[in-house]
């Protein structure tokens, strides 16, 4: 699990749950996202040489060689075990009963420019609730100031 990050906009320690897709800056809320977006200057992408022959994954691996990401992208990959938790979540199942949310997700899935559509949909409270639910499952917040039982 990642350590809590400081919001790059308001500076609140341990509150940043989201990252800018263009520059990877951390922020904690929709207002901070909007503020950051207005002044975001993405860092130029580094040119990378394609890796030499990659070893084949084990036969029981759910990932193929095509799924291997660059080192920068790897930190954003969610392990399969945590993805399986999404399917087991009653809260997520309840949210997905909403036909409007299902239509939003289908539209994102079929969109050419998923990034800009995601930015637009992050203005919709229902979509934000869905995103927060997913994040809470795959990256639960660390319990602070809790005494061990």
Secondary structure, 3 states (H helix, E strand, C coil): CCCCECCCCCCCCCCECEECCCCCCEECCHHHHHHHHHHCCCCCCCCCCCCCCCCCCCCCCCCCHHHCCCHHHHCCCCCHHHHHHHHHCHHHHHHCCCHHHHHHHHHHHHCCCHHHHHHHHCCCHHHHHHHHHHHHHHCCCCCCCCCCC
